[in-house]
Amino acid sequence: MKPPPPAIPFWPRVLRREQAAAYVGMSPALFVREVETGALPRPIALAGTVKGWVRDDLDAWIDDRRAAQSVEVNTWD
């Protein structure tokens, strides 16, 4: 009998830095650099100094990246 497939992780609506980095497939260090340069969305304040990234903002960033790549010129045409 095969073992069950790994469970898909539950991603909360607001992600802390390590979660957000994993969500977009980056190391936490690269994620922070990309946020600092403005390439990725900024976090929101949750409470005091606690910040997090809205999952929908990260999804929109991913969608924008995909759209930008799909409009590139096809050199095979």
Residue pairs with C-beta under 8 A, 6 or more apart in sequence:
11 19
11 23
11 55
12 19
12 55
13 54
13 55
13 56
14 44
14 46
14 52
14 53
14 54
14 55
15 23
15 52
15 53
15 55
15 58
16 52
16 53
17 28
17 31
17 32
17 43
17 51
17 53
18 28
20 31
20 43
20 52
20 53
20 58
21 27
21 28
21 30
21 31
21 32
23 55
23 58
24 31
24 40
24 58
24 61
24 62
26 34
31 40
34 40
35 41
35 42
35 43
40 58
40 61
41 53
41 54
41 57
41 58
41 60
41 61
43 51
43 52
43 53
44 51
44 52
44 53
44 54
45 51
46 52
